[in-house]
């Protein structure tokens, strides 16, 4: 009688041994395996002789990149404003797909969030430079990315949610929500309601980071383009006696 081999158990044991011997985290291992699928197959049968050294080199290199190459150092000079017409798109939104596909480690997830964070910060820098320098607006940059600490203390009135705004009691305030996109973007419910409640003074600023161009759009132009991309389920729980 032949005992059934637990190949998943062998794999788990080999991974646990490798992580311990190499003195790495399981997240380091997952991040390495993400781009080395052939190695993953070998671990069902044993631990390749040079795998420990290869993983350590990879992890060390990636950590150096994280420490030294976080920002692209993009120049904000040469910004401009363009007039664009936004037309409905029938393409399937990438946001409608499972954005976690392909992310097998926490580090993959963190890297994607970091990239999105960098893109958002750069977009706001471009928008701020264009609005203040070329359009001569006295903009208050109140978002978390603001390079002016004092501006972060000057939040817009009435709970309006935006990245930047202009305080103008005589002519009326202006509000700007910056989005780094040329095809689609998401708004939180608070951002959307702020735009809905202030259709004449609230603008979405679309930023093309490659060309450093911005375009400005209001509610009446944007509302017909919205699509549902997520759902919130709210409920109370009570124990069923059935």
Secondary structure, 3 states (H helix, E strand, C coil): CCCCCCHHHHHHHHHHHHHHHHCCCHHHHHHHHCCCHHHHHHCCCCCCCCHHHHHHHHHHHHHHHHHHCCCCCCCCCCCEECCCCCCCCCCCCHHHCCCCCCCCCHHHHHHHHHHHHHHHHHHHHHHHHHHHHHCCCCCEECCCCCCCHHHHHCCCHHHCCCCEEECCCCCCCEEEEEECCCCCCCCCHHHHHHHHHCCCCEEEEEEECCCCEEEEECHHHHHHHCCCCCCCCCCCCCCCCC
